[in-house]
Amino acid sequence: MEELLRRLPGLRKLKINLQNTCEFPKLSIRSHLEAVTISPNFNKLYKIVKYEFRAFDFPSSLRKLTLDGLQVKWSLISVIGQLPNLEVLKLN
C-alpha cells in the first residue's frame, strides 16, 4: 500500500479496511493527508481485535482521524495527542 500512496501525491482523504495486523502502512509518506479512517474487515475481526498500534506513523497534516471498531490503547492516544493539526478524533 505504501507504493500506492507514493503514486497519489494529491491524496487528502484515505479509508483503510484492515485485513490483518501486519498491513498498516506508514502514512507519513503522504504528508498532505488530512483525513484517515481505519476500520477492520469484520469477517476477519478475530485477527484484529487485539491489534496493537505499535508504530503508527501519522502525517503531521492530519486533521481528522476515525478509528472504527478497534481497541485503542492509551499509548496510541498519547501519540495521537501529539498531532499538531488534529481537529477531529472519532473512536467508534
N, CA, C and O atoms as a printed pandas DataFrame, in Angstrom:
     atom_number atom_name residue_name chain_id  residue_number  x_coord  y_coord  z_coord
0              1         N          MET        A               1    0.812   -1.189    0.000
1              2        CA          MET        A               1    0.000    0.000    0.000
2              3         C          MET        A               1    0.863    1.263    0.000
3              4         O          MET        A               1    0.459    2.291   -0.543
4              5         N          GLU        A               2    2.041    1.190    0.602
5              6        CA          GLU        A               2    2.898    2.372    0.645
6              7         C          GLU        A               2    3.290    2.834   -0.752
7              8         O          GLU        A               2    3.372    4.035   -1.010
8              9         N          GLU        A               3    3.529    1.894   -1.649
9             10        CA          GLU        A               3    3.860    2.257   -3.034
10            11         C          GLU        A               3    2.680    2.971   -3.685
11            12         O          GLU        A               3    2.872    3.951   -4.406
12            13         N          LEU        A               4    1.484    2.501   -3.444
13            14        CA          LEU        A               4    0.283    3.148   -3.970
14            15         C          LEU        A               4    0.168    4.569   -3.434
15            16         O          LEU        A               4   -0.143    5.490   -4.189
16            17         N          LEU        A               5    0.414    4.758   -2.144
17            18        CA          LEU        A               5    0.352    6.095   -1.552
18            19         C          LEU        A               5    1.374    7.035   -2.186
19            20         O          LEU        A               5    1.088    8.214   -2.396
20            21         N          ARG        A               6    2.542    6.528   -2.485
21            22        CA          ARG        A               6    3.572    7.361   -3.128
22            23         C          ARG        A               6    3.123    7.848   -4.506
23            24         O          ARG        A               6    3.513    8.929   -4.948
24            25         N          ARG        A               7    2.314    7.055   -5.170
25            26        CA          ARG        A               7    1.870    7.399   -6.528
26            27         C          ARG        A               7    0.658    8.332   -6.547
27            28         O          ARG        A               7    0.197    8.727   -7.618
28            29         N          LEU        A               8    0.145    8.681   -5.380
29            30        CA          LEU        A               8   -1.019    9.561   -5.273
30            31         C          LEU        A               8   -0.661   10.799   -4.454
31            32         O          LEU        A               8   -1.127   10.941   -3.324
32            33         N          PRO        A               9    0.149   11.688   -4.996
33            34        CA          PRO        A               9    0.649   12.819   -4.214
34            35         C          PRO        A               9   -0.426   13.810   -3.769
35            36         O          PRO        A               9   -0.224   14.525   -2.787
36            37         N          GLY        A              10   -1.551   13.871   -4.460
37            38        CA          GLY        A              10   -2.601   14.816   -4.089
38            39         C          GLY        A              10   -3.639   14.256   -3.137
39            40         O          GLY        A              10   -4.618   14.935   -2.826
40            41         N          LEU        A              11   -3.447   13.034   -2.670
41            42        CA          LEU        A              11   -4.430   12.374   -1.812
42            43         C          LEU        A              11   -4.616   13.133   -0.504
43            44         O          LEU        A              11   -3.645   13.426    0.193
44            45         N          ARG        A              12   -5.872   13.451   -0.170
45            46        CA          ARG        A              12   -6.194   14.178    1.059
46            47         C          ARG        A              12   -6.971   13.316    2.055
47            48         O          ARG        A              12   -6.848   13.504    3.266
48            49         N          LYS        A              13   -7.780   12.361    1.545
49            50        CA          LYS        A              13   -8.598   11.507    2.410
50            51         C          LYS        A              13   -8.304   10.047    2.090
51            52         O          LYS        A              13   -8.119    9.680    0.930
52            53         N          LEU        A              14   -8.263    9.217    3.134
53            54        CA          LEU        A              14   -7.945    7.808    2.956
54            55         C          LEU        A              14   -8.760    6.974    3.933
55            56         O          LEU        A              14   -8.847    7.299    5.117
56            57         N          LYS        A              15   -9.360    5.892    3.429
57            58        CA          LYS        A              15  -10.042    4.912    4.276
58            59         C          LYS        A              15   -9.305    3.594    4.143
59            60         O          LYS        A              15   -9.046    3.126    3.034
60            61         N          ILE        A              16   -8.967    2.996    5.276
61            62        CA          ILE        A              16   -8.237    1.733    5.286
62            63         C          ILE        A              16   -9.102    0.683    5.963
63            64         O          ILE        A              16   -9.565    0.878    7.087
64            65         N          ASN        A              17   -9.319   -0.434    5.271
65            66        CA          ASN        A              17  -10.039   -1.568    5.830
66            67         C          ASN        A              17   -9.006   -2.653    6.104
67            68         O          ASN        A              17   -8.539   -3.322    5.182
68            69         N          LEU        A              18   -8.654   -2.823    7.367
69            70        CA          LEU        A              18   -7.602   -3.770    7.738
70            71         C          LEU        A              18   -8.049   -5.204    7.530
71            72         O          LEU        A              18   -9.138   -5.596    7.948
72            73         N          GLN        A              19   -7.204   -5.975    6.885
73            74        CA          GLN        A              19   -7.451   -7.401    6.689
74            75         C          GLN        A              19   -6.689   -8.232    7.709
75            76         O          GLN        A              19   -7.136   -9.312    8.094
76            77         N          ASN        A              20   -5.549   -7.736    8.144
77            78        CA          ASN        A              20   -4.761   -8.432    9.157
78            79         C          ASN        A              20   -3.921   -7.417    9.909
79            80         O          ASN        A              20   -3.913   -6.232    9.574
80            81         N          THR        A              21   -3.220   -7.883   10.916
81            82        CA          THR        A              21   -2.496   -6.967   11.794
82            83         C          THR        A              21   -1.147   -6.520   11.256
83            84         O          THR        A              21   -0.463   -5.732   11.910
84            85         N          CYS        A              22   -0.752   -6.989   10.112
85            86        CA          CYS        A              22    0.590   -6.674    9.612
86            87         C          CYS        A              22    0.594   -5.674    8.467
87            88         O          CYS        A              22    1.661   -5.368    7.935
88            89         N          GLU        A              23   -0.534   -5.167    8.081
89            90        CA          GLU        A              23   -0.578   -4.414    6.835
90            91         C          GLU        A              23   -0.637   -2.904    6.978
91            92         O          GLU        A              23   -0.769   -2.213    5.968
92            93         N          PHE        A              24   -0.547   -2.360    8.179
93            94        CA          PHE        A              24   -0.732   -0.927    8.319
94            95         C          PHE        A              24    0.432   -0.166    7.699
95            96         O          PHE        A              24    1.583   -0.378    8.082
96            97         N          PRO        A              25    0.147    0.714    6.748
97            98        CA          PRO        A              25    1.218    1.436    6.043
98            99         C          PRO        A              25    1.719    2.641    6.828
99           100         O          PRO        A              25    1.051    3.117    7.746
100          101         N          LYS        A              26    2.884    3.123    6.467
101          102        CA          LYS        A              26    3.398    4.365    7.026
102          103         C          LYS        A              26    2.692    5.505    6.309
103          104         O          LYS        A              26    2.933    5.751    5.127
104          105         N          LEU        A              27    1.835    6.185    7.016
105          106        CA          LEU        A              27    1.050    7.248    6.391
106          107         C          LEU        A              27    1.827    8.547    6.254
107          108         O          LEU        A              27    1.420    9.428    5.497
108          109         N          SER        A              28    2.913    8.682    6.954
109          110        CA          SER        A              28    3.660    9.938    6.885
110          111         C          SER        A              28    4.279   10.172    5.510
111          112         O          SER        A              28    4.689   11.291    5.203
112          113         N          ILE        A              29    4.351    9.126    4.673
113          114        CA          ILE        A              29    4.868    9.340    3.316
114          115         C          ILE        A              29    3.904   10.202    2.503
115          116         O          ILE        A              29    4.291   10.750    1.471
116          117         N          ARG        A              30    2.677   10.327    2.946
117          118        CA          ARG        A              30    1.695   11.216    2.327
118          119         C          ARG        A              30    1.508   12.394    3.261
119          120         O          ARG        A              30    0.569   12.419    4.056
120          121         N          SER        A              31    2.371   13.340    3.170
121          122        CA          SER        A              31    2.385   14.442    4.126
122          123         C          SER        A              31    1.196   15.382    3.995
123          124         O          SER        A              31    1.016   16.247    4.852
124          125         N          HIS        A              32    0.378   15.245    2.954
125          126        CA          HIS        A              32   -0.768   16.133    2.781
126          127         C          HIS        A              32   -2.089   15.490    3.178
127          128         O          HIS        A              32   -3.144   16.096    2.993
128          129         N          LEU        A              33   -2.054   14.280    3.718
129          130        CA          LEU        A              33   -3.290   13.631    4.161
130          131         C          LEU        A              33   -3.946   14.464    5.249
131          132         O          LEU        A              33   -3.279   14.920    6.177
132          133         N          GLU        A              34   -5.258   14.663    5.133
133          134        CA          GLU        A              34   -5.997   15.435    6.121
134          135         C          GLU        A              34   -6.995   14.592    6.890
135          136         O          GLU        A              34   -7.331   14.926    8.026
136          137         N          ALA        A              35   -7.485   13.493    6.292
137          138        CA          ALA        A              35   -8.496   12.665    6.951
138          139         C          ALA        A              35   -8.184   11.193    6.713
139          140         O          ALA        A              35   -7.962   10.767    5.579
140          141         N          VAL        A              36   -8.171   10.426    7.793
141          142        CA          VAL        A              36   -7.914    8.991    7.710
142          143         C          VAL        A              36   -8.966    8.262    8.529
143          144         O          VAL        A              36   -9.248    8.632    9.669
144          145         N          THR        A              37   -9.547    7.216    7.933
145          146        CA          THR        A              37  -10.463    6.321    8.634
146          147         C          THR        A              37   -9.863    4.927    8.595
147          148         O          THR        A              37   -9.500    4.426    7.530
148          149         N          ILE        A              38   -9.760    4.302    9.765
149          150        CA          ILE        A              38   -9.214    2.949    9.857
150          151         C          ILE        A              38  -10.268    2.060   10.490
151          152         O          ILE        A              38  -10.776    2.360   11.571
152          153         N          SER        A              39  -10.595    0.967    9.815
153          154        CA          SER        A              39  -11.576    0.028   10.364
154          155         C          SER        A              39  -11.188   -1.390    9.979
155          156         O          SER        A              39  -10.514   -1.601    8.971
156          157         N          PRO        A              40  -11.616   -2.375   10.789
157          158        CA          PRO        A              40  -11.302   -3.766   10.470
158          159         C          PRO        A              40  -12.285   -4.346    9.474
159          160         O          PRO        A              40  -13.410   -3.863    9.337
160          161         N          ASN        A              41  -11.853   -5.380    8.782
161          162        CA          ASN        A              41  -12.757   -6.194    7.981
162          163         C          ASN        A              41  -13.445   -7.113    8.979
163          164         O          ASN        A              41  -12.804   -8.003    9.538
164          165         N          PHE        A              42  -14.730   -6.914    9.209
165          166        CA          PHE        A              42  -15.416   -7.643   10.270
166          167         C          PHE        A              42  -15.490   -9.138   10.007
167          168         O          PHE        A              42  -15.759   -9.900   10.936
168          169         N          ASN        A              43  -15.265   -9.589    8.782
169          170        CA          ASN        A              43  -15.192  -11.020    8.508
170          171         C          ASN        A              43  -13.926  -11.624    9.108
171          172         O          ASN        A              43  -13.862  -12.827    9.360
172          173         N          LYS        A              44  -12.925  -10.782    9.333
173          174        CA          LYS        A              44  -11.656  -11.256    9.882
174          175         C          LYS        A              44  -11.360  -10.587   11.217
175          176         O          LYS        A              44  -10.203  -10.481   11.622
176          177         N          LEU        A              45  -12.401  -10.140   11.895
177          178        CA          LEU        A              45  -12.242   -9.372   13.124
178          179         C          LEU        A              45  -11.452  -10.122   14.182
179          180         O          LEU        A              45  -10.707   -9.502   14.941
180          181         N          TYR        A              46  -11.591  -11.431   14.253
181          182        CA          TYR        A              46  -10.892  -12.200   15.283
182          183         C          TYR        A              46   -9.385  -12.011   15.222
183          184         O          TYR        A              46   -8.708  -12.177   16.237
184          185         N          LYS        A              47   -8.849  -11.672   14.070
185          186        CA          LYS        A              47   -7.414  -11.440   13.934
186          187         C          LYS        A              47   -7.030  -10.026   14.362
187          188         O          LYS        A              47   -5.864   -9.768   14.659
188          189         N          ILE        A              48   -7.977   -9.126   14.395
189          190        CA          ILE        A              48   -7.669   -7.707   14.559
190          191         C          ILE        A              48   -8.072   -7.168   15.923
191          192         O          ILE        A              48   -7.583   -6.114   16.331
192          193         N          VAL        A              49   -8.953   -7.863   16.639
193          194        CA          VAL        A              49   -9.494   -7.341   17.894
194          195         C          VAL        A              49   -8.395   -6.888   18.848
195          196         O          VAL        A              49   -8.545   -5.866   19.517
196          197         N          LYS        A              50   -7.301   -7.627   18.921
197          198        CA          LYS        A              50   -6.215   -7.265   19.827
198          199         C          LYS        A              50   -5.082   -6.563   19.087
199          200         O          LYS        A              50   -3.921   -6.655   19.484
200          201         N          TYR        A              51   -5.418   -5.880   18.037
201          202        CA          TYR        A              51   -4.425   -5.169   17.227
202          203         C          TYR        A              51   -3.645   -4.203   18.104
203          204         O          TYR        A              51   -4.233   -3.375   18.799
204          205         N          GLU        A              52   -2.352   -4.305   18.072
205          206        CA          GLU        A              52   -1.532   -3.376   18.833
206          207         C          GLU        A              52   -1.018   -2.299   17.885
207          208         O          GLU        A              52   -0.338   -2.587   16.899
208          209         N          PHE        A              53   -1.350   -1.085   18.197
209          210        CA          PHE        A              53   -0.926    0.044   17.375
210          211         C          PHE        A              53    0.508    0.386   17.778
211          212         O          PHE        A              53    0.743    1.280   18.592
212          213         N          ARG        A              54    1.443   -0.330   17.203
213          214        CA          ARG        A              54    2.835   -0.200   17.603
214          215         C          ARG        A              54    3.485    1.032   16.996
215          216         O          ARG        A              54    3.990    1.891   17.718
216          217         N          ALA        A              55    3.477    1.117   15.716
217          218        CA          ALA        A              55    4.305    2.124   15.056
218          219         C          ALA        A              55    3.500    2.923   14.044
219          220         O          ALA        A              55    3.940    3.125   12.912
220          221         N          PHE        A              56    2.333    3.372   14.447
221          222        CA          PHE        A              56    1.583    4.210   13.525
222          223         C          PHE        A              56    2.398    5.454   13.254
223          224         O          PHE        A              56    2.940    6.077   14.167
224          225         N          ASP        A              57    2.470    5.790   12.026
225          226        CA          ASP        A              57    3.293    6.895   11.578
226          227         C          ASP        A              57    2.374    7.874   10.860
227          228         O          ASP        A              57    2.367    7.949    9.631
228          229         N          PHE        A              58    1.603    8.620   11.636
229          230        CA          PHE        A              58    0.630    9.537   11.058
230          231         C          PHE        A              58    1.316   10.803   10.560
231          232         O          PHE        A              58    2.279   11.265   11.172
232          233         N          PRO        A              59    0.831   11.369    9.456
233          234        CA          PRO        A              59    1.403   12.635    8.978
234          235         C          PRO        A              59    0.983   13.786    9.886
235          236         O          PRO        A              59   -0.113   13.767   10.447
236          237         N          SER        A              60    1.833   14.770   10.030
237          238        CA          SER        A              60    1.522   15.909   10.900
238          239         C          SER        A              60    0.388   16.764   10.344
239          240         O          SER        A              60   -0.188   17.569   11.076
240          241         N          SER        A              61    0.059   16.603    9.068
241          242        CA          SER        A              61   -1.020   17.376    8.443
242          243         C          SER        A              61   -2.410   16.838    8.782
243          244         O          SER        A              61   -3.413   17.459    8.432
244          245         N          LEU        A              62   -2.480   15.683    9.463
245          246        CA          LEU        A              62   -3.758   15.025    9.724
246          247         C          LEU        A              62   -4.679   15.914   10.553
247          248         O          LEU        A              62   -4.301   16.383   11.627
248          249         N          ARG        A              63   -5.903   16.143   10.041
249          250        CA          ARG        A              63   -6.890   16.972   10.730
250          251         C          ARG        A              63   -8.027   16.144   11.310
251          252         O          ARG        A              63   -8.646   16.545   12.296
252          253         N          LYS        A              64   -8.312   14.972   10.696
253          254        CA          LYS        A              64   -9.417   14.133   11.150
254          255         C          LYS        A              64   -8.964   12.679   11.153
255          256         O          LYS        A              64   -8.406   12.193   10.169
256          257         N          LEU        A              65   -9.207   11.984   12.267
257          258        CA          LEU        A              65   -8.839   10.579   12.392
258          259         C          LEU        A              65  -10.017    9.816   12.971
259          260         O          LEU        A              65  -10.546   10.180   14.021
260          261         N          THR        A              66  -10.427    8.755   12.284
261          262        CA          THR        A              66  -11.504    7.890   12.753
262          263         C          THR        A              66  -10.953    6.481   12.907
263          264         O          THR        A              66  -10.438    5.902   11.950
264          265         N          LEU        A              67  -11.062    5.933   14.112
265          266        CA          LEU        A              67  -10.675    4.551   14.388
266          267         C          LEU        A              67  -11.956    3.817   14.719
267          268         O          LEU        A              67  -12.540    4.012   15.785
268          269         N          ASP        A              68  -12.387    2.978   13.806
269          270        CA          ASP        A              68  -13.714    2.373   13.868
270          271         C          ASP        A              68  -13.618    0.885   14.185
271          272         O          ASP        A              68  -13.044    0.120   13.410
272          273         N          GLY        A              69  -14.176    0.471   15.316
273          274        CA          GLY        A              69  -14.230   -0.945   15.650
274          275         C          GLY        A              69  -12.920   -1.540   16.110
275          276         O          GLY        A              69  -12.725   -2.751   16.007
276          277         N          LEU        A              70  -12.018   -0.721   16.615
277          278        CA          LEU        A              70  -10.714   -1.203   17.065
278          279         C          LEU        A              70  -10.529   -0.891   18.546
279          280         O          LEU        A              70  -11.022    0.124   19.039
280          281         N          GLN        A              71   -9.827   -1.757   19.243
281          282        CA          GLN        A              71   -9.476   -1.487   20.630
282          283         C          GLN        A              71   -8.247   -0.590   20.626
283          284         O          GLN        A              71   -7.191   -0.970   20.120
284          285         N          VAL        A              72   -8.391    0.585   21.185
285          286        CA          VAL        A              72   -7.299    1.555   21.167
286          287         C          VAL        A              72   -6.684    1.639   22.561
287          288         O          VAL        A              72   -7.384    1.869   23.548
288          289         N          LYS        A              73   -5.380    1.453   22.630
289          290        CA          LYS        A              73   -4.680    1.545   23.909
290          291         C          LYS        A              73   -4.331    2.998   24.201
291          292         O          LYS        A              73   -4.232    3.824   23.294
292          293         N          TRP        A              74   -4.145    3.297   25.493
293          294        CA          TRP        A              74   -3.828    4.662   25.890
294          295         C          TRP        A              74   -2.523    5.146   25.277
295          296         O          TRP        A              74   -2.353    6.345   25.056
296          297         N          SER        A              75   -1.605    4.238   25.001
297          298        CA          SER        A              75   -0.335    4.654   24.389
298          299         C          SER        A              75   -0.565    5.273   23.011
299          300         O          SER        A              75    0.147    6.197   22.619
300          301         N          LEU        A              76   -1.559    4.764   22.276
301          302        CA          LEU        A              76   -1.878    5.351   20.971
302          303         C          LEU        A              76   -2.514    6.724   21.144
303          304         O          LEU        A              76   -2.247    7.635   20.361
304          305         N          ILE        A              77   -3.352    6.876   22.162
305          306        CA          ILE        A              77   -3.973    8.180   22.411
306          307         C          ILE        A              77   -2.886    9.226   22.662
307          308         O          ILE        A              77   -3.016   10.368   22.222
308          309         N          SER        A              78   -1.831    8.852   23.356
309          310        CA          SER        A              78   -0.716    9.777   23.592
310          311         C          SER        A              78   -0.055   10.190   22.287
311          312         O          SER        A              78    0.293   11.357   22.104
312          313         N          VAL        A              79    0.121    9.231   21.377
313          314        CA          VAL        A              79    0.708    9.528   20.062
314          315         C          VAL        A              79   -0.216   10.451   19.279
315          316         O          VAL        A              79    0.231   11.433   18.686
316          317         N          ILE        A              80   -1.501   10.132   19.281
317          318        CA          ILE        A              80   -2.487   10.946   18.563
318          319         C          ILE        A              80   -2.521   12.364   19.126
319          320         O          ILE        A              80   -2.668   13.332   18.381
320          321         N          GLY        A              81   -2.387   12.476   20.438
321          322        CA          GLY        A              81   -2.416   13.784   21.088
322          323         C          GLY        A              81   -1.288   14.703   20.655
323          324         O          GLY        A              81   -1.366   15.912   20.870
324          325         N          GLN        A              82   -0.257   14.165   20.060
325          326        CA          GLN        A              82    0.881   14.965   19.609
326          327         C          GLN        A              82    0.734   15.460   18.173
327          328         O          GLN        A              82    1.592   16.193   17.682
328          329         N          LEU        A              83   -0.342   15.068   17.498
329          330        CA          LEU        A              83   -0.552   15.528   16.118
330          331         C          LEU        A              83   -0.953   17.000   16.149
331          332         O          LEU        A              83   -2.003   17.333   16.698
332          333         N          PRO        A              84   -0.149   17.883   15.577
333          334        CA          PRO        A              84   -0.356   19.319   15.744
334          335         C          PRO        A              84   -1.607   19.881   15.081
335          336         O          PRO        A              84   -2.120   20.906   15.530
336          337         N          ASN        A              85   -2.112   19.249   14.031
337          338        CA          ASN        A              85   -3.253   19.803   13.303
338          339         C          ASN        A              85   -4.545   19.022   13.499
339          340         O          ASN        A              85   -5.556   19.338   12.871
340          341         N          LEU        A              86   -4.530   18.001   14.367
341          342        CA          LEU        A              86   -5.712   17.171   14.555
342          343         C          LEU        A              86   -6.840   17.979   15.185
343          344         O          LEU        A              86   -6.674   18.565   16.255
344          345         N          GLU        A              87   -7.995   18.005   14.510
345          346        CA          GLU        A              87   -9.167   18.729   14.981
346          347         C          GLU        A              87  -10.292   17.789   15.388
347          348         O          GLU        A              87  -11.076   18.106   16.283
348          349         N          VAL        A              88  -10.377   16.621   14.726
349          350        CA          VAL        A              88  -11.472   15.682   14.975
350          351         C          VAL        A              88  -10.891   14.292   15.197
351          352         O          VAL        A              88  -10.099   13.802   14.392
352          353         N          LEU        A              89  -11.297   13.659   16.305
353          354        CA          LEU        A              89  -10.919   12.277   16.596
354          355         C          LEU        A              89  -12.193   11.514   16.913
355          356         O          LEU        A              89  -12.928   11.876   17.832
356          357         N          LYS        A              90  -12.455   10.451   16.148
357          358        CA          LYS        A              90  -13.633    9.615   16.381
358          359         C          LYS        A              90  -13.168    8.211   16.728
359          360         O          LYS        A              90  -12.442    7.577   15.963
360          361         N          LEU        A              91  -13.595    7.734   17.890
361          362        CA          LEU        A              91  -13.302    6.372   18.333
362          363         C          LEU        A              91  -14.629    5.650   18.435
363          364         O          LEU        A              91  -15.390    5.874   19.376
364          365         N          ASN        A              92  -14.910    4.795   17.485
365          366        CA          ASN        A              92  -16.186    4.075   17.469
366          367         C          ASN        A              92  -15.982    2.645   17.911
367          368         O          ASN        A              92  -16.939    1.873   17.966
